[in-house]
Amino acid sequence: MILLRLSVIPQLGYLARVVPPSLLAPHALRFDDMVLDVVQRKFLLPNPLPDVAKFFLSLPIKVGGFGLRKARDVSCPAYFCAVSAAAEGIPELLPVERRRALLFDEKTRAPFAAEVDLCLHQLIDAGVLTGLDGPIPDSFVDFWRPGGGVLALPRRQHEISTYIAAAEFRRWLHDAATAKEKQRVASASAAKASLWLTSFPTTPELIMADDDFVIGVKHRLGVPLMDDLPPKCFCGAALMDDPQHFLSCSMLKRRAMTVRHDSVVRLLRDFFHHAGALVHIEPRIYETKRFRPDLDILLADTNIMIDVGITNPCAPSRTSTTALAAATTMEKAKVVEYKKFAEERGAKFFPFIIETLGAYGKETAKVLKVLAKAVFNSNIDSPSDYLVQCNRVVAVAVQRGNALVARQGAVLSRAAAARSAYAEW
C-alpha cells in the first residue's frame, strides 16, 4: 500500500501537469483501473468491489481513506496549477495586439487558455473556494492578472485537491452514508488511527505479515474480513448480518482477544521499563475475575495504574456515530471498576483504550503524556523519535491482534459448520 501511494500513484504526476486534462482523460482512466485491479488482487478484495469501498480507497488517509487519489481527479488541479505558475510570464510571450484574442476571446483563444478556463469552472463546481479566501481566482480574467487573483500559497495543488476531497466526503457523509459507515469513518479518521497504515516496516515490530495487513485493509474498508466463511459464526451469529463479526464475537474474548490485549500490555511494560520505571504486570488466572488493573507502574515522581482495553466501534451493539464513542464508553467502565482501587493505594488510574480501527481513546493520550515525560527525563537517545516509534508499534500490534482474532474466528466457525454438516449427514 505504501509503494502504491508513494511510488506508483505519483508516476502520472508529471504528465498531469503538462498534458491538458481533456487529452489525458482516457489514459488517466486506464491508469486508475490498473491501480484498482492491483489493489483488489493484492489485498484479496471482493470483485466487484462496492462503490463505497472504491470511494474510500481514493480518499485522503486523514479522513479514513487510503490516499490512492485517482489520476483523473488529480489531472485538472495539476494542469491548472502548472499553468498558473507560469501565468505572469505567458502574456509577455504573446504579441501585444493578439493577447486578448489568444487569451480571452472564446472563439479565437489558444487551446491551453480554453483548457485553463474549463479547469477553473470544474474546480469552482467541485466546491473549491475562490478569491483571496481560496486557492483559485474568482474569474478567468483574474487568473492572468499579476498574483493570479489569489494569495500566494505553498503546495497549491495539494490545497485544491484537499478542498475537492473534503467536498466529496461531506456530500457522501450527508447523502449516502449508513450509520455503520459513519461509525467506521469516525473511528478511522481519528488521531493516530492510520499509524499502522503509514508505518514503514523498518524494524521487526513494525513488520506485518501479508495476511495481517490484508485483514487490516478489509477492516478499514468495511468489507468481509475472510473468504469462504460458513453462513454462521461458531457462536451462532449470522455472518451475513455483520461481515466483521469476529472482531466483536463474545466467544472469542477469552481466546484470541486476550492474546491481542496481552500483546499491548507487554508493549506498555517495555516502553515504561525502558524509560526507567518499575513495572508490575498483573498475572492472568484464567476463568477468574480480576480486581486489579493490568499494569502497576512506579515512576520517579508518581505511581500510576493502567488497564488496557480494545473495542470494536462498529459492533452491532454500538449505536452512536460520534467519534471515539466506543472508546469513551469503555474508558468510563474501566474508571468505575479500577479508579477507587488505585486511589486507595496512592496511585493514579488511567484506562488505555484503543479502537480496533486504530483510534486512541481520550484517556490514552494522558498515558502517552506520562510516558513522554518519563522518556524525556531518561537517558534514551532521540526521545521524540522513540515516542513516535512507540505509537507506531502499538498501532501495528493492534492490527496483528485483529488478524489473529479474525483467523481464529474463521477456523472455529468452519470447524463448527463441518461438525454440523457431518451430524446432518
DOKOLDO-563703 format. One record per residue (C-alpha): residue number from 1; x, y, z. Coordinates in Angstrom, 3 decimals. Layout:
DOKOLDO-563703
nudo seq=NUM x=X y=Y z=Z
...
This chain:
DOKOLDO-563703
nudo seq=1 x=0.000 y=0.000 z=0.000
nudo seq=2 x=2.869 y=2.382 z=0.793
nudo seq=3 x=4.510 y=1.616 z=-2.559
nudo seq=4 x=1.249 y=2.268 z=-4.372
nudo seq=5 x=0.630 y=5.549 z=-2.594
nudo seq=6 x=4.157 y=6.972 z=-2.671
nudo seq=7 x=5.649 y=5.416 z=-5.789
nudo seq=8 x=3.038 y=4.198 z=-8.276
nudo seq=9 x=0.339 y=6.887 z=-7.980
nudo seq=10 x=2.805 y=9.808 z=-8.474
nudo seq=11 x=4.070 y=8.261 z=-11.737
nudo seq=12 x=1.434 y=10.187 z=-13.674
nudo seq=13 x=2.151 y=13.413 z=-11.812
nudo seq=14 x=4.390 y=14.984 z=-14.450
nudo seq=15 x=2.036 y=14.158 z=-17.313
nudo seq=16 x=-0.901 y=15.524 z=-15.312
nudo seq=17 x=0.870 y=18.882 z=-15.064
nudo seq=18 x=1.882 y=19.241 z=-18.718
nudo seq=19 x=-0.880 y=17.423 z=-20.655
nudo seq=20 x=-4.342 y=19.048 z=-20.871
nudo seq=21 x=-6.939 y=17.082 z=-18.862
nudo seq=22 x=-9.118 y=16.539 z=-21.917
nudo seq=23 x=-6.259 y=14.721 z=-23.670
nudo seq=24 x=-5.087 y=12.835 z=-20.592
nudo seq=25 x=-8.567 y=11.693 z=-19.524
nudo seq=26 x=-8.754 y=8.276 z=-21.274
nudo seq=27 x=-5.202 y=7.400 z=-20.216
nudo seq=28 x=-5.840 y=8.540 z=-16.640
nudo seq=29 x=-8.970 y=6.388 z=-16.543
nudo seq=30 x=-6.981 y=3.385 z=-17.745
nudo seq=31 x=-4.281 y=4.060 z=-15.144
nudo seq=32 x=-6.904 y=4.259 z=-12.370
nudo seq=33 x=-8.397 y=0.941 z=-13.493
nudo seq=34 x=-4.947 y=-0.673 z=-13.378
nudo seq=35 x=-4.327 y=0.635 z=-9.850
nudo seq=36 x=-7.727 y=-0.635 z=-8.677
nudo seq=37 x=-7.044 y=-4.043 z=-10.220
nudo seq=38 x=-3.705 y=-4.269 z=-8.366
nudo seq=39 x=-5.352 y=-3.296 z=-5.070
nudo seq=40 x=-8.122 y=-5.861 z=-5.488
nudo seq=41 x=-5.718 y=-8.684 z=-6.324
nudo seq=42 x=-3.034 y=-7.823 z=-3.778
nudo seq=43 x=-5.427 y=-7.338 z=-0.864
nudo seq=44 x=-7.903 y=-10.055 z=-1.854
nudo seq=45 x=-10.819 y=-7.630 z=-2.009
nudo seq=46 x=-14.268 y=-8.611 z=-3.309
nudo seq=47 x=-14.815 y=-8.387 z=-7.049
nudo seq=48 x=-16.794 y=-6.378 z=-7.910
nudo seq=49 x=-15.754 y=-4.020 z=-5.126
nudo seq=50 x=-18.596 y=-1.980 z=-3.565
nudo seq=51 x=-18.679 y=1.640 z=-4.712
nudo seq=52 x=-18.227 y=2.918 z=-1.162
nudo seq=53 x=-15.039 y=0.872 z=-0.823
nudo seq=54 x=-13.701 y=2.313 z=-4.095
nudo seq=55 x=-14.549 y=5.768 z=-2.784
nudo seq=56 x=-12.576 y=5.221 z=0.409
nudo seq=57 x=-9.547 y=3.919 z=-1.445
nudo seq=58 x=-9.264 y=7.336 z=-3.121
nudo seq=59 x=-9.973 y=9.467 z=-0.042
nudo seq=60 x=-7.122 y=11.068 z=1.950
nudo seq=61 x=-5.831 y=8.988 z=4.836
nudo seq=62 x=-6.737 y=11.640 z=7.413
nudo seq=63 x=-10.476 y=11.194 z=6.716
nudo seq=64 x=-10.340 y=7.412 z=6.874
nudo seq=65 x=-9.270 y=6.595 z=3.318
nudo seq=66 x=-6.114 y=5.156 z=1.790
nudo seq=67 x=-4.729 y=8.133 z=-0.123
nudo seq=68 x=-4.833 y=6.449 z=-3.539
nudo seq=69 x=-6.003 y=9.550 z=-5.384
nudo seq=70 x=-7.389 y=8.883 z=-8.856
nudo seq=71 x=-5.321 y=10.253 z=-11.729
nudo seq=72 x=-8.405 y=11.641 z=-13.434
nudo seq=73 x=-9.243 y=13.604 z=-10.257
nudo seq=74 x=-5.695 y=14.953 z=-9.973
nudo seq=75 x=-5.406 y=15.907 z=-13.651
nudo seq=76 x=-7.457 y=19.111 z=-13.512
nudo seq=77 x=-5.837 y=20.653 z=-10.380
nudo seq=78 x=-2.361 y=19.627 z=-11.571
nudo seq=79 x=-2.676 y=21.222 z=-15.011
nudo seq=80 x=-4.342 y=24.345 z=-13.612
nudo seq=81 x=-1.553 y=24.862 z=-11.055
nudo seq=82 x=1.176 y=24.218 z=-13.612
nudo seq=83 x=-0.175 y=26.891 z=-15.934
nudo seq=84 x=-0.823 y=29.285 z=-13.048
nudo seq=85 x=2.842 y=29.029 z=-12.032
nudo seq=86 x=3.774 y=30.475 z=-15.438
nudo seq=87 x=0.712 y=32.704 z=-15.889
nudo seq=88 x=2.516 y=36.006 z=-15.291
nudo seq=89 x=5.092 y=35.272 z=-17.998
nudo seq=90 x=2.817 y=33.805 z=-20.674
nudo seq=91 x=1.203 y=37.105 z=-21.807
nudo seq=92 x=4.660 y=38.618 z=-22.308
nudo seq=93 x=5.416 y=35.926 z=-24.882
nudo seq=94 x=2.382 y=36.799 z=-26.986
nudo seq=95 x=2.144 y=39.669 z=-29.483
nudo seq=96 x=0.559 y=42.657 z=-27.780
nudo seq=97 x=-2.087 y=43.060 z=-30.487
nudo seq=98 x=-3.147 y=39.391 z=-30.170
nudo seq=99 x=-3.065 y=38.879 z=-26.384
nudo seq=100 x=-6.756 y=39.469 z=-25.843
nudo seq=101 x=-7.749 y=37.260 z=-28.757
nudo seq=102 x=-5.449 y=34.405 z=-27.728
nudo seq=103 x=-6.290 y=34.504 z=-24.013
nudo seq=104 x=-9.850 y=35.812 z=-23.577
nudo seq=105 x=-11.884 y=35.563 z=-26.787
nudo seq=106 x=-13.823 y=32.281 z=-26.653
nudo seq=107 x=-13.706 y=31.852 z=-30.430
nudo seq=108 x=-10.031 y=32.626 z=-31.044
nudo seq=109 x=-8.195 y=31.867 z=-27.821
nudo seq=110 x=-5.379 y=29.359 z=-27.708
nudo seq=111 x=-6.177 y=25.732 z=-26.757
nudo seq=112 x=-4.246 y=25.941 z=-23.481
nudo seq=113 x=-6.228 y=29.056 z=-22.469
nudo seq=114 x=-9.515 y=27.284 z=-23.219
nudo seq=115 x=-8.306 y=24.309 z=-21.154
nudo seq=116 x=-7.453 y=26.556 z=-18.197
nudo seq=117 x=-10.907 y=28.188 z=-18.360
nudo seq=118 x=-12.522 y=24.744 z=-18.378
nudo seq=119 x=-10.393 y=23.641 z=-15.411
nudo seq=120 x=-11.322 y=26.767 z=-13.447
nudo seq=121 x=-15.050 y=26.145 z=-13.938
nudo seq=122 x=-14.666 y=22.485 z=-12.949
nudo seq=123 x=-12.816 y=23.438 z=-9.771
nudo seq=124 x=-15.450 y=26.016 z=-8.839
nudo seq=125 x=-18.213 y=23.453 z=-9.456
nudo seq=126 x=-16.310 y=20.974 z=-7.246
nudo seq=127 x=-16.575 y=23.336 z=-4.286
nudo seq=128 x=-13.106 y=24.893 z=-4.187
nudo seq=129 x=-13.062 y=28.312 z=-2.520
nudo seq=130 x=-12.252 y=31.240 z=-4.787
nudo seq=131 x=-10.571 y=34.626 z=-4.470
nudo seq=132 x=-8.473 y=35.685 z=-1.500
nudo seq=133 x=-10.205 y=33.055 z=0.664
nudo seq=134 x=-9.162 y=30.130 z=-1.516
nudo seq=135 x=-6.510 y=28.763 z=-3.873
nudo seq=136 x=-8.212 y=29.692 z=-7.182
nudo seq=137 x=-9.300 y=33.075 z=-8.624
nudo seq=138 x=-12.869 y=34.286 z=-8.884
nudo seq=139 x=-12.750 y=34.552 z=-12.672
nudo seq=140 x=-10.710 y=33.612 z=-15.708
nudo seq=141 x=-9.701 y=37.263 z=-16.174
nudo seq=142 x=-8.209 y=37.366 z=-12.665
nudo seq=143 x=-6.161 y=34.270 z=-13.484
nudo seq=144 x=-3.986 y=36.284 z=-15.922
nudo seq=145 x=-3.519 y=39.265 z=-13.644
nudo seq=146 x=-0.362 y=39.674 z=-11.503
nudo seq=147 x=-0.744 y=37.381 z=-8.486
nudo seq=148 x=-3.394 y=35.297 z=-10.208
nudo seq=149 x=-6.246 y=36.735 z=-8.121
nudo seq=150 x=-5.242 y=34.698 z=-5.033
nudo seq=151 x=-2.834 y=34.881 z=-2.151
nudo seq=152 x=0.474 y=33.089 z=-2.652
nudo seq=153 x=0.027 y=29.551 z=-1.347
nudo seq=154 x=2.622 y=26.849 z=-0.828
nudo seq=155 x=1.547 y=23.439 z=-2.089
nudo seq=156 x=-1.313 y=24.969 z=-4.050
nudo seq=157 x=-2.196 y=21.773 z=-5.882
nudo seq=158 x=-2.416 y=19.936 z=-2.565
nudo seq=159 x=-4.749 y=22.593 z=-1.185
nudo seq=160 x=-7.049 y=22.365 z=-4.205
nudo seq=161 x=-7.120 y=18.564 z=-4.073
nudo seq=162 x=-7.901 y=18.740 z=-0.347
nudo seq=163 x=-10.866 y=21.045 z=-0.984
nudo seq=164 x=-12.228 y=18.687 z=-3.641
nudo seq=165 x=-11.801 y=15.578 z=-1.483
nudo seq=166 x=-13.393 y=17.311 z=1.519
nudo seq=167 x=-16.400 y=18.384 z=-0.559
nudo seq=168 x=-16.864 y=14.851 z=-1.930
nudo seq=169 x=-16.567 y=13.400 z=1.541
nudo seq=170 x=-19.122 y=15.806 z=3.011
nudo seq=171 x=-21.619 y=15.025 z=0.240
nudo seq=172 x=-21.215 y=11.296 z=0.784
nudo seq=173 x=-21.495 y=11.635 z=4.570
nudo seq=174 x=-24.674 y=13.698 z=4.277
nudo seq=175 x=-26.416 y=11.902 z=1.432
nudo seq=176 x=-25.309 y=8.281 z=1.224
nudo seq=177 x=-23.526 y=7.069 z=4.378
nudo seq=178 x=-25.201 y=4.476 z=6.583
nudo seq=179 x=-24.919 y=4.530 z=10.366
nudo seq=180 x=-22.291 y=1.762 z=10.338
nudo seq=181 x=-20.270 y=3.567 z=7.677
nudo seq=182 x=-20.391 y=6.741 z=9.759
nudo seq=183 x=-19.140 y=4.795 z=12.777
nudo seq=184 x=-16.300 y=3.331 z=10.755
nudo seq=185 x=-15.180 y=6.595 z=9.221
nudo seq=186 x=-15.401 y=8.419 z=12.558
nudo seq=187 x=-13.002 y=5.900 z=14.083
nudo seq=188 x=-10.703 y=5.520 z=11.061
nudo seq=189 x=-10.273 y=9.297 z=10.754
nudo seq=190 x=-9.414 y=9.866 z=14.417
nudo seq=191 x=-5.931 y=10.872 z=15.545
nudo seq=192 x=-3.346 y=8.066 z=15.231
nudo seq=193 x=-5.887 y=5.677 z=13.667
nudo seq=194 x=-3.835 y=5.410 z=10.475
nudo seq=195 x=-0.396 y=4.935 z=12.057
nudo seq=196 x=-0.320 y=1.256 z=11.113
nudo seq=197 x=-1.109 y=2.171 z=7.517
nudo seq=198 x=1.668 y=4.750 z=7.177
nudo seq=199 x=4.429 y=2.991 z=9.140
nudo seq=200 x=7.445 y=1.874 z=7.149
nudo seq=201 x=8.480 y=-1.726 z=8.012
nudo seq=202 x=11.935 y=-0.698 z=9.202
nudo seq=203 x=12.039 y=-2.828 z=12.379
nudo seq=204 x=10.625 y=-6.265 z=13.270
nudo seq=205 x=7.987 y=-4.641 z=15.488
nudo seq=206 x=6.627 y=-2.684 z=12.509
nudo seq=207 x=6.519 y=-5.558 z=10.045
nudo seq=208 x=3.099 y=-7.012 z=9.332
nudo seq=209 x=2.602 y=-10.321 z=7.566
nudo seq=210 x=0.725 y=-10.044 z=4.275
nudo seq=211 x=-2.311 y=-11.835 z=5.695
nudo seq=212 x=-2.419 y=-9.488 z=8.698
nudo seq=213 x=-2.184 y=-6.408 z=6.506
nudo seq=214 x=-4.915 y=-7.704 z=4.193
nudo seq=215 x=-7.287 y=-8.112 z=7.145
nudo seq=216 x=-6.396 y=-4.608 z=8.369
nudo seq=217 x=-7.219 y=-3.163 z=4.942
nudo seq=218 x=-10.527 y=-5.054 z=4.798
nudo seq=219 x=-11.476 y=-3.890 z=8.292
nudo seq=220 x=-10.807 y=-0.252 z=7.350
nudo seq=221 x=-12.837 y=-0.641 z=4.128
nudo seq=222 x=-15.736 y=-2.381 z=5.876
nudo seq=223 x=-15.746 y=-5.486 z=3.659
nudo seq=224 x=-15.775 y=-9.131 z=4.893
nudo seq=225 x=-12.529 y=-10.000 z=6.659
nudo seq=226 x=-12.242 y=-13.535 z=5.294
nudo seq=227 x=-13.364 y=-15.506 z=2.261
nudo seq=228 x=-15.235 y=-18.832 z=2.103
nudo seq=229 x=-16.855 y=-18.491 z=5.506
nudo seq=230 x=-19.896 y=-20.512 z=6.594
nudo seq=231 x=-23.232 y=-18.718 z=6.992
nudo seq=232 x=-22.870 y=-18.567 z=10.779
nudo seq=233 x=-20.152 y=-17.935 z=13.341
nudo seq=234 x=-19.450 y=-20.780 z=15.752
nudo seq=235 x=-21.318 y=-18.694 z=18.353
nudo seq=236 x=-24.457 y=-18.843 z=16.194
nudo seq=237 x=-24.448 y=-15.256 z=14.844
nudo seq=238 x=-25.216 y=-14.771 z=11.145
nudo seq=239 x=-22.093 y=-13.554 z=9.357
nudo seq=240 x=-24.166 y=-12.048 z=6.534
nudo seq=241 x=-25.651 y=-9.549 z=9.005
nudo seq=242 x=-22.218 y=-8.473 z=10.280
nudo seq=243 x=-19.343 y=-9.361 z=7.889
nudo seq=244 x=-16.789 y=-8.285 z=10.536
nudo seq=245 x=-18.498 y=-10.106 z=13.391
nudo seq=246 x=-15.362 y=-11.880 z=14.643
nudo seq=247 x=-13.922 y=-8.611 z=15.999
nudo seq=248 x=-16.867 y=-8.331 z=18.392
nudo seq=249 x=-17.705 y=-12.006 z=18.980
nudo seq=250 x=-18.206 y=-12.660 z=22.694
nudo seq=251 x=-16.982 y=-16.253 z=22.311
nudo seq=252 x=-13.538 y=-15.016 z=21.250
nudo seq=253 x=-12.996 y=-12.723 z=24.235
nudo seq=254 x=-11.196 y=-15.358 z=26.269
nudo seq=255 x=-9.199 y=-16.620 z=23.306
nudo seq=256 x=-7.601 y=-14.535 z=20.573
nudo seq=257 x=-8.849 y=-11.243 z=22.022
nudo seq=258 x=-6.969 y=-11.969 z=25.227
nudo seq=259 x=-3.774 y=-12.578 z=23.250
nudo seq=260 x=-4.286 y=-9.271 z=21.426
nudo seq=261 x=-4.880 y=-7.477 z=24.728
nudo seq=262 x=-1.826 y=-9.007 z=26.388
nudo seq=263 x=0.442 y=-8.037 z=23.484
nudo seq=264 x=-0.396 y=-4.354 z=24.077
nudo seq=265 x=0.100 y=-4.773 z=27.840
nudo seq=266 x=3.588 y=-6.178 z=27.263
nudo seq=267 x=4.464 y=-3.329 z=24.922
nudo seq=268 x=3.463 y=-0.735 z=27.530
nudo seq=269 x=5.543 y=-2.603 z=30.108
nudo seq=270 x=8.569 y=-2.461 z=27.808
nudo seq=271 x=8.091 y=1.232 z=26.987
nudo seq=272 x=7.899 y=2.327 z=30.620
nudo seq=273 x=10.642 y=-0.042 z=31.715
nudo seq=274 x=12.934 y=1.353 z=29.025
nudo seq=275 x=12.175 y=4.845 z=30.367
nudo seq=276 x=13.419 y=3.827 z=33.834
nudo seq=277 x=10.145 y=2.890 z=35.561
nudo seq=278 x=9.476 y=-0.132 z=37.743
nudo seq=279 x=6.622 y=-2.079 z=36.155
nudo seq=280 x=4.489 y=-4.908 z=37.510
nudo seq=281 x=2.072 y=-6.844 z=35.292
nudo seq=282 x=-0.951 y=-8.328 z=36.976
nudo seq=283 x=-0.784 y=-12.131 z=36.480
nudo seq=284 x=-3.588 y=-13.648 z=34.470
nudo seq=285 x=-5.529 y=-16.511 z=36.018
nudo seq=286 x=-8.000 y=-17.867 z=33.510
nudo seq=287 x=-11.682 y=-18.274 z=34.345
nudo seq=288 x=-11.374 y=-15.866 z=37.292
nudo seq=289 x=-12.419 y=-12.236 z=37.714
nudo seq=290 x=-9.604 y=-9.720 z=38.028
nudo seq=291 x=-9.769 y=-6.973 z=40.647
nudo seq=292 x=-6.564 y=-5.120 z=39.783
nudo seq=293 x=-5.530 y=-3.223 z=36.624
nudo seq=294 x=-3.122 y=-4.722 z=34.096
nudo seq=295 x=-0.112 y=-2.563 z=34.986
nudo seq=296 x=1.234 y=-1.027 z=38.176
nudo seq=297 x=3.959 y=1.461 z=37.237
nudo seq=298 x=6.255 y=3.266 z=39.680
nudo seq=299 x=7.896 y=6.352 z=38.202
nudo seq=300 x=10.328 y=8.781 z=39.806
nudo seq=301 x=7.580 y=11.215 z=40.814
nudo seq=302 x=4.341 y=9.247 z=40.687
nudo seq=303 x=2.654 y=5.863 z=40.768
nudo seq=304 x=0.138 y=5.025 z=38.042
nudo seq=305 x=-2.024 y=2.032 z=37.227
nudo seq=306 x=-3.161 y=1.238 z=33.696
nudo seq=307 x=-5.781 y=-1.137 z=32.349
nudo seq=308 x=-5.791 y=-1.904 z=28.637
nudo seq=309 x=-8.884 y=-2.388 z=26.506
nudo seq=310 x=-9.529 y=-2.819 z=22.783
nudo seq=311 x=-13.037 y=-2.266 z=21.445
nudo seq=312 x=-14.769 y=-2.518 z=18.074
nudo seq=313 x=-16.549 y=0.769 z=17.258
nudo seq=314 x=-18.615 y=-0.937 z=14.534
nudo seq=315 x=-20.026 y=-3.729 z=16.695
nudo seq=316 x=-23.796 y=-4.261 z=16.340
nudo seq=317 x=-24.271 y=-3.125 z=19.942
nudo seq=318 x=-22.790 y=0.289 z=19.107
nudo seq=319 x=-25.344 y=2.872 z=18.029
nudo seq=320 x=-23.515 y=6.184 z=18.361
nudo seq=321 x=-21.847 y=7.724 z=15.312
nudo seq=322 x=-19.802 y=10.146 z=17.428
nudo seq=323 x=-16.048 y=9.840 z=17.110
nudo seq=324 x=-14.463 y=7.746 z=19.905
nudo seq=325 x=-17.865 y=6.858 z=21.364
nudo seq=326 x=-16.870 y=3.206 z=21.801
nudo seq=327 x=-13.545 y=4.107 z=23.421
nudo seq=328 x=-15.226 y=6.599 z=25.754
nudo seq=329 x=-17.784 y=4.024 z=26.871
nudo seq=330 x=-15.062 y=1.527 z=27.739
nudo seq=331 x=-12.991 y=4.208 z=29.485
nudo seq=332 x=-15.906 y=5.041 z=31.765
nudo seq=333 x=-16.402 y=1.367 z=32.598
nudo seq=334 x=-12.704 y=0.951 z=33.427
nudo seq=335 x=-12.740 y=4.041 z=35.665
nudo seq=336 x=-15.743 y=2.709 z=37.606
nudo seq=337 x=-14.033 y=-0.653 z=38.022
nudo seq=338 x=-10.492 y=0.363 z=38.967
nudo seq=339 x=-10.182 y=4.035 z=39.967
nudo seq=340 x=-11.118 y=3.528 z=43.621
nudo seq=341 x=-8.733 y=0.573 z=43.895
nudo seq=342 x=-5.857 y=2.696 z=42.565
nudo seq=343 x=-6.623 y=5.716 z=44.746
nudo seq=344 x=-6.693 y=3.563 z=47.895
nudo seq=345 x=-3.086 y=2.623 z=47.089
nudo seq=346 x=-1.939 y=6.147 z=46.335
nudo seq=347 x=-1.851 y=5.700 z=42.559
nudo seq=348 x=-3.483 y=7.431 z=39.619
nudo seq=349 x=-5.558 y=5.253 z=37.319
nudo seq=350 x=-5.632 y=5.559 z=33.528
nudo seq=351 x=-7.583 y=3.404 z=31.065
nudo seq=352 x=-5.592 y=2.713 z=27.882
nudo seq=353 x=-8.292 y=2.134 z=25.265
nudo seq=354 x=-7.776 y=1.616 z=21.539
nudo seq=355 x=-10.468 y=1.003 z=18.947
nudo seq=356 x=-9.908 y=-1.846 z=16.506
nudo seq=357 x=-9.539 y=0.638 z=13.641
nudo seq=358 x=-6.600 y=2.202 z=15.475
nudo seq=359 x=-8.122 y=5.258 z=17.164
nudo seq=360 x=-6.839 y=6.134 z=20.647
nudo seq=361 x=-9.249 y=6.970 z=23.441
nudo seq=362 x=-9.026 y=10.348 z=25.161
nudo seq=363 x=-7.542 y=8.879 z=28.349
nudo seq=364 x=-4.947 y=7.014 z=26.294
nudo seq=365 x=-3.451 y=10.378 z=25.355
nudo seq=366 x=-2.845 y=11.053 z=29.066
nudo seq=367 x=-0.915 y=7.799 z=29.389
nudo seq=368 x=1.241 y=8.807 z=26.448
nudo seq=369 x=1.944 y=12.169 z=28.101
nudo seq=370 x=3.129 y=10.389 z=31.235
nudo seq=371 x=5.305 y=8.144 z=29.082
nudo seq=372 x=6.663 y=11.171 z=27.209
nudo seq=373 x=7.651 y=12.875 z=30.456
nudo seq=374 x=9.439 y=9.724 z=31.634
nudo seq=375 x=11.207 y=9.317 z=28.288
nudo seq=376 x=12.464 y=12.916 z=28.207
nudo seq=377 x=13.776 y=12.529 z=31.774
nudo seq=378 x=15.615 y=9.307 z=30.880
nudo seq=379 x=18.826 y=8.571 z=29.017
nudo seq=380 x=17.039 y=7.462 z=25.849
nudo seq=381 x=18.626 y=8.819 z=22.687
nudo seq=382 x=16.279 y=10.837 z=20.428
nudo seq=383 x=13.280 y=10.737 z=22.817
nudo seq=384 x=10.927 y=12.271 z=20.220
nudo seq=385 x=11.732 y=9.545 z=17.702
nudo seq=386 x=11.348 y=6.917 z=20.410
nudo seq=387 x=7.829 y=8.136 z=21.266
nudo seq=388 x=6.808 y=8.120 z=17.601
nudo seq=389 x=8.131 y=4.578 z=17.351
nudo seq=390 x=6.148 y=3.547 z=20.438
nudo seq=391 x=2.899 y=4.796 z=18.922
nudo seq=392 x=3.554 y=3.014 z=15.641
nudo seq=393 x=4.486 y=-0.258 z=17.335
nudo seq=394 x=1.247 y=-0.252 z=19.355
nudo seq=395 x=-0.791 y=0.521 z=16.221
nudo seq=396 x=0.775 y=-2.384 z=14.342
nudo seq=397 x=0.314 y=-4.719 z=17.323
nudo seq=398 x=-3.429 y=-3.972 z=17.424
nudo seq=399 x=-3.818 y=-4.811 z=13.727
nudo seq=400 x=-1.825 y=-8.005 z=14.178
nudo seq=401 x=-4.155 y=-8.886 z=17.036
nudo seq=402 x=-7.220 y=-8.135 z=14.914
nudo seq=403 x=-5.918 y=-10.519 z=12.270
nudo seq=404 x=-5.385 y=-13.224 z=14.903
nudo seq=405 x=-8.947 y=-12.763 z=16.167
nudo seq=406 x=-10.369 y=-12.978 z=12.633
nudo seq=407 x=-8.367 y=-16.073 z=11.749
nudo seq=408 x=-9.307 y=-17.922 z=14.920
nudo seq=409 x=-12.953 y=-16.993 z=14.430
nudo seq=410 x=-12.815 y=-18.325 z=10.868
nudo seq=411 x=-11.146 y=-21.592 z=11.916
nudo seq=412 x=-13.634 y=-22.255 z=14.721
nudo seq=413 x=-16.624 y=-21.302 z=12.545
nudo seq=414 x=-15.538 y=-23.583 z=9.693
nudo seq=415 x=-14.989 y=-26.405 z=12.166
nudo seq=416 x=-18.439 y=-25.876 z=13.696
nudo seq=417 x=-20.025 y=-25.856 z=10.226
nudo seq=418 x=-18.211 y=-29.081 z=9.329
nudo seq=419 x=-19.404 y=-30.789 z=12.511
nudo seq=420 x=-22.969 y=-29.654 z=11.846
nudo seq=421 x=-22.849 y=-30.939 z=8.257
nudo seq=422 x=-21.418 y=-34.267 z=9.412
nudo seq=423 x=-24.127 y=-34.633 z=12.061
nudo seq=424 x=-26.850 y=-33.967 z=9.490
nudo seq=425 x=-25.294 y=-36.425 z=7.098
